Amino acid sequence: MDQPTTLENLEFAQSMLTEIRRRTSASGEPFLTYLIDIAAAEAQKRAHDVRSQDCSGKTMPGLETSRGD
């Protein structure tokens, strides 16, 4: 079985964080919801950066893609 790529991992993290955010918000935890929002936004930004890197072929600092090859 192939290893997930960096992009797949980031998209998965964002999806899970979005669900956790929904639950913490519904539980009335504003500060925890805020922190999870920040983490979800970072995952979204990093996924965007990976997509941009894949399209341009350039390496961006701090981003290492794992292709599972």
Buried (B, 14 or more C-beta within 10 A) or exposed (E): EEEEBBBBBBBEBBEBBBEBBEEBBEEEBEEBBEEBBEBBEBBBEBBEBBEEBEEEEEEEEEBEEEEEE
